[in-house]
């Protein structure tokens, strides 16, 4: 996938351009101190979701199909954290069972390994490997089309992080593989990054970098290329507020002249604050280059705004609300995969409530809404989803 250059170079890689919005494996210890948890943890969960438009069709021309989706999952996590050394292994297995439309039912798997290991004193190497399999959600096609997608990631980054200047380098390979009929969307990308970081307690962490990405689609004899130079910055402004910023200049083009190119700025800005007691507010704004299997050829320029608030009502109950607006401008070869629109916009918003019943059991309920509009009034759709789930932790 054609990834943006928005991550700090010293960190381990994660996939920043996904074929669709899907839950990743969650870190069960994210809200707790690692020392308070055993290295090996097991989670089992059961979620029931009502979706009023499972095929993502335009309700002005086609009657939507609704369904109840039941998803049991099991997740196993192993964390070993000793000072600056870290090893994490995670695995998840689940099944999306559509109770009335069994043809949509598909298994879901994910396995991931990551770590950070010291070499030569202050230097460290951070490897990452990930494999994910899941059902595709093809809103662009507006039809009852099924595709089981498989994604893999393999990467490694290295740095010598310390006060003052230090080098950083990284490489990551991402693949997307699709079912029969969608071979044109099979893709392999490689990302290379090198730069110089600078750490100072009173300033924060700043990294200047260069990144080169190639995204190859062999079935179409097409390759998209991206070059970027940028600066990323991280700092805790106060104990209550943190800022992460990445600004870069990008040049993106394709081996197909019909796709065109993009020359301009990209960014990833995030501010998080807990200035209001019991409330965490996070605001983000980004412009990134996306190249995934939901886009026929070429790439998309995605600009998004998101605001999220998480409120701790008590030690046992939390509630969160979010809203996001995103716009994509498509650069593609209409002669290969014709589309009648050149851009779209997506609005998402929802509410999530969590209740801890005991040390082992927790409940979660959510309501979300998703709306998509294109500039040619084709492939528009909306969907509402209501979920209720229970999780048991070992």
C-alpha positions in Angstrom: 0.0 0.0 0.0 1.1 3.5 -0.7 1.8 4.8 2.8 2.1 8.4 3.9 5.3 9.5 5.7 3.4 10.5 8.8 5.0 8.2 11.4 8.0 9.1 13.5 11.0 7.2 12.2 12.2 5.7 15.4 8.9 3.9 16.0 7.9 0.5 14.8 5.8 0.4 11.6 2.1 -0.1 11.4 -0.1 -0.1 8.3 -1.3 3.4 7.7 -3.3 2.8 4.5 -5.9 0.1 4.9 -8.3 -1.3 2.4 -11.2 -0.6 4.8 -11.9 0.5 8.3 -11.7 -2.7 10.4 -10.9 -3.2 14.1 -7.3 -4.2 14.7 -6.1 -6.4 17.5 -6.5 -4.3 20.7 -3.9 -4.1 23.4 -5.7 -5.3 26.5 -3.2 -3.4 28.7 -3.6 -0.1 27.0 -5.3 1.5 29.9 -3.3 -0.2 32.7 0.2 -0.4 33.9 2.1 -3.2 32.2 3.6 -4.3 35.4 0.2 -5.0 36.9 -0.6 -7.6 34.1 0.8 -11.1 33.6 2.8 -11.6 30.4 0.2 -14.0 28.9 -3.4 -12.8 28.6 -6.5 -14.3 27.0 -9.6 -12.4 26.0 -12.9 -13.9 24.7 -15.7 -11.7 23.4 -19.1 -11.9 21.8 -20.6 -9.0 19.9 -24.0 -8.7 18.2 -24.4 -5.9 15.7 -27.4 -4.6 13.7 -26.5 -3.1 10.4 -29.3 -1.5 8.2 -27.4 -1.6 4.9 -25.0 -4.5 4.8 -24.4 -4.3 1.0 -23.8 -0.5 1.1 -26.3 0.3 -1.6 -27.9 3.7 -2.5 -31.3 3.6 -0.8 -32.7 6.0 -3.5 -32.4 3.3 -6.1 -32.2 0.0 -4.2 -33.9 -1.3 -1.0 -31.1 -1.8 1.6 -30.7 -5.2 3.2 -30.4 -5.3 7.0 -29.0 -8.0 9.1 -27.8 -9.0 12.6 -24.1 -10.0 12.7 -22.9 -12.1 15.6 -19.1 -12.1 16.0 -17.4 -14.4 18.6 -13.6 -13.7 18.9 -10.7 -15.0 21.0 -7.5 -13.0 21.4 -4.2 -14.2 23.0 -1.6 -11.6 23.9 2.0 -12.1 25.2 3.9 -9.0 26.4 7.4 -9.1 27.7 8.7 -5.7 28.7 12.0 -5.4 30.4 13.2 -1.8 30.5 13.9 -0.7 27.0 13.5 -4.2 25.6 10.1 -5.3 24.5 8.5 -8.3 22.8 4.8 -8.5 21.9 2.9 -11.4 20.3 -0.8 -11.2 19.5 -3.3 -13.5 17.8 -7.0 -13.1 17.1 -9.5 -15.5 15.6 -13.1 -14.6 15.0 -16.1 -15.2 12.8 -18.6 -12.7 11.3 -21.9 -14.6 11.2 -24.6 -12.9 9.2 -27.7 -14.5 10.6 -30.0 -13.9 7.6 -27.4 -13.5 4.7 -25.1 -16.4 5.3 -23.2 -15.7 2.1 -21.5 -12.7 3.8 -20.3 -14.8 6.7 -16.5 -14.9 6.8 -13.8 -15.8 9.3 -11.4 -13.2 10.6 -7.8 -13.9 11.6 -4.9 -11.8 12.7 -1.5 -12.6 14.0 1.2 -10.0 14.9 4.6 -9.8 16.4 6.7 -6.8 17.3 9.6 -5.8 19.5 12.4 -3.5 20.4 15.8 -4.9 21.1 19.0 -3.1 22.0 22.2 -3.4 20.0 25.5 -1.6 20.5 24.5 0.1 23.7 22.0 2.9 22.9 20.9 1.7 19.5 17.8 -0.4 19.0 16.1 -2.5 16.3 12.3 -2.8 16.1 11.0 -5.6 13.9 7.3 -6.0 12.9 5.4 -8.8 11.2 1.6 -9.0 10.7 -0.9 -11.1 8.8 -4.6 -10.3 8.6 -7.6 -11.9 6.8 -11.1 -10.4 6.7 -14.2 -9.8 4.6 -14.1 -6.8 2.3 -16.7 -4.1 2.6 -17.1 -2.8 -1.0 -19.3 0.2 -0.8 -17.8 1.5 -4.1 -19.5 -1.4 -6.0 -23.0 -1.0 -4.6 -23.7 -4.7 -5.0 -23.8 -8.0 -3.1 -20.1 -8.7 -4.0 -17.9 -10.9 -1.8 -14.2 -10.7 -1.4 -12.0 -12.3 1.3 -8.9 -10.1 1.6 -5.5 -11.1 3.0 -3.0 -8.5 4.2 0.6 -9.0 5.3 3.3 -6.6 6.7 6.9 -7.2 7.3 9.2 -4.4 8.4 12.1 -3.3 10.6 13.3 0.1 11.9 16.5 1.0 13.7 17.6 4.1 15.7 20.1 5.2 18.2 17.7 7.4 20.2 19.4 9.6 22.9 19.7 13.2 23.8 21.1 15.1 20.8 21.3 13.9 17.2 21.0 10.3 16.1 20.3 8.4 12.9 17.0 6.5 12.0 16.3 4.1 9.2 13.4 1.9 8.3 11.9 -0.5 5.7 8.4 -2.0 5.4 6.8 -4.3 2.9 3.0 -4.6 2.6 0.9 -6.9 0.5 -2.8 -7.1 -0.4 -4.2 -10.3 -1.9 -7.8 -10.7 -3.1 -10.3 -13.4 -4.1 -11.0 -14.4 -7.7 -12.4 -11.6 -9.7 -10.4 -9.0 -7.8 -6.9 -9.9 -8.8 -6.5 -6.4 -10.4 -6.4 -5.0 -6.8 -3.5 -7.3 -5.7 -0.7 -5.1 -4.6 2.8 -5.1 -3.1 4.4 -2.0 -1.7 7.8 -1.2 -0.3 8.6 1.8 1.8 12.2 3.0 2.6 12.9 5.8 5.1 16.0 7.4 6.4 16.6 10.5 8.5 18.1 12.2 11.5 16.4 12.6 14.9 17.0 15.1 17.7 15.9 14.7 21.3 15.9 17.3 24.0 13.8 17.1 27.2 12.9 20.8 27.1 12.0 20.6 23.4 10.7 17.2 22.7 11.6 14.9 19.8 12.0 16.1 16.2 12.9 14.0 13.2 13.8 15.1 9.6 13.4 12.4 7.1 13.3 11.3 3.4 10.9 8.5 2.3 10.5 6.6 -0.9 7.5 4.3 -1.6 6.7 2.0 -4.5 3.2 0.3 -4.9 3.1 -2.3 -7.6 0.0 -3.9 -9.1 1.3 -6.7 -11.4 -2.1 -7.6 -12.9 -2.4 -4.0 -14.3 1.3 -3.6 -15.1 1.1 -0.4 -13.0 3.3 1.1 -10.3 2.7 4.2 -8.2 5.7 6.0 -6.7 6.0 8.5 -3.9 8.8 10.6 -2.6 8.6 12.8 0.5 10.7 14.9 2.7 9.4 16.0 6.0 9.7 16.8 9.7 7.9 15.1 12.6 7.6 16.5 16.1 6.4 15.1 19.4 6.1 16.9 22.7 4.1 16.9 25.9 3.3 20.6 26.3 2.2 20.0 29.8 1.2 17.0 32.0 -2.3 17.5 30.5 -1.6 18.2 26.8 0.5 16.5 24.1 1.1 17.5 20.5 2.2 15.3 17.6 2.9 16.9 14.2 4.2 15.7 10.9 4.5 17.9 7.9 6.0 16.8 4.5 6.3 17.7 0.9 5.2 14.9 -1.4 5.7 14.0 -5.1 3.5 11.1 -6.2 3.2 9.8 -9.7 2.4 6.6 -11.7 3.8 4.6 -14.6 0.5 5.3 -16.3 0.4 8.9 -17.6 -3.4 8.8 -17.4 -3.3 8.6 -13.6 -1.6 11.9 -13.2 0.5 13.1 -10.2 0.3 15.0 -7.0 2.9 17.5 -5.9 2.1 19.2 -2.6 2.0 19.1 1.2 0.9 16.3 3.4 0.5 16.4 7.2 -0.7 14.6 10.3 -1.5 16.8 13.2 -2.9 15.7 16.6 -3.6 17.4 19.9 -4.8 15.6 23.0 -5.7 17.2 26.3 -7.2 16.3 29.6 -7.5 19.8 30.8 -11.1 19.1 31.8 -11.2 16.6 34.7 -12.3 13.1 33.6 -12.4 14.2 30.0 -9.9 13.5 27.3 -10.3 15.4 24.0 -8.4 14.5 20.9 -8.4 16.5 17.6 -6.7 15.4 14.5 -6.2 16.7 11.0 -4.4 14.9 8.2 -3.7 14.8 4.5 -2.3 11.5 3.3 -1.8 9.5 0.1 -3.9 6.3 0.0 -3.5 3.5 -2.4 -5.5 0.4 -1.5 -7.7 -2.2 -3.0 -10.8 0.0 -2.8 -9.3 2.3 -5.4 -9.2 0.8 -8.9 -5.9 2.3 -10.1 -3.7 5.1 -9.1 -4.1 6.7 -5.7 -6.3 9.0 -3.6 -5.5 12.2 -1.8 -7.3 12.0 1.5 -8.0 15.0 3.8 -9.7 14.2 7.1 -10.7 16.0 10.3 -11.7 14.1 13.5 -12.8 15.2 17.0 -13.1 12.7 19.8 -14.1 13.0 23.5 -13.7 10.3 26.1 -15.4 10.8 29.4 -14.8 8.8 32.6 -18.1 8.8 34.4 -16.7 6.6 37.2 -14.0 4.0 37.7 -16.3 1.5 36.1 -18.0 3.5 33.3 -16.7 5.5 30.4 -18.4 7.0 27.4 -17.0 8.3 24.2 -18.2 10.3 21.2 -16.5 11.0 17.9 -17.1 12.7 14.6 -15.0 12.6 11.4 -15.2 14.2 8.0 -13.0 12.9 5.1 -12.6 13.8 1.5 -10.8 11.8 -1.2 -9.7 13.1 -4.6 -9.0 10.1 -6.9 -6.2 10.0 -9.4 -6.9 7.0 -11.6 -6.9 5.6 -15.2 -10.6 5.5 -16.3 -9.7 3.4 -19.3 -8.6 0.5 -17.0 -11.4 0.6 -14.4 -14.0 3.2 -15.4 -15.6 5.3 -12.7 -18.0 8.2 -13.2 -16.8 10.2 -10.2 -13.5 11.8 -9.3 -13.9 12.5 -5.6 -16.1 11.6 -2.6 -16.7 12.7 1.0 -17.4 10.6 4.0 -19.0 11.5 7.3 -18.8 9.2 10.3 -20.0 9.8 13.9 -20.9 7.7 16.9 -21.1 7.1 20.6 -19.5 4.2 22.6 -20.2 3.3 26.2 -18.2 0.8 28.3 -19.0 -0.7 31.7 -16.7 -2.8 33.8 -18.8 -5.4 35.6 -15.9 -7.2 37.4 -12.2 -7.5 37.0 -12.8 -10.1 34.3 -16.1 -9.0 32.6 -16.9 -5.8 30.7 -19.8 -4.6 28.5 -19.6 -2.3 25.5 -22.4 -0.7 23.5 -22.1 1.6 20.5 -24.2 3.4 17.8 -22.5 4.7 14.7 -23.5 6.3 11.4 -21.6 6.3 8.1 -22.6 8.4 5.0 -20.8 8.6 1.7 -21.4 11.0 -1.2 -19.6 11.3 -4.6 -19.4 14.3 -6.9 -21.4 12.6 -9.6 -24.2 11.3 -7.3 -23.2 7.7 -8.0 -22.2 5.1 -5.4 -23.7 7.1 -2.6 -24.9 5.2 0.5 -25.4 5.4 4.2 -25.5 2.9 7.0 -26.3 2.8 10.7 -24.8 0.2 13.0 -25.8 -0.6 16.6 -23.6 -3.1 18.6 -23.6 -4.7 22.0 -20.8 -6.9 23.2 -19.3 -8.6 26.3 -15.6 -9.3 26.9 -14.1 -11.8 29.4 -10.4 -11.4 30.3 -8.2 -14.0 32.0 
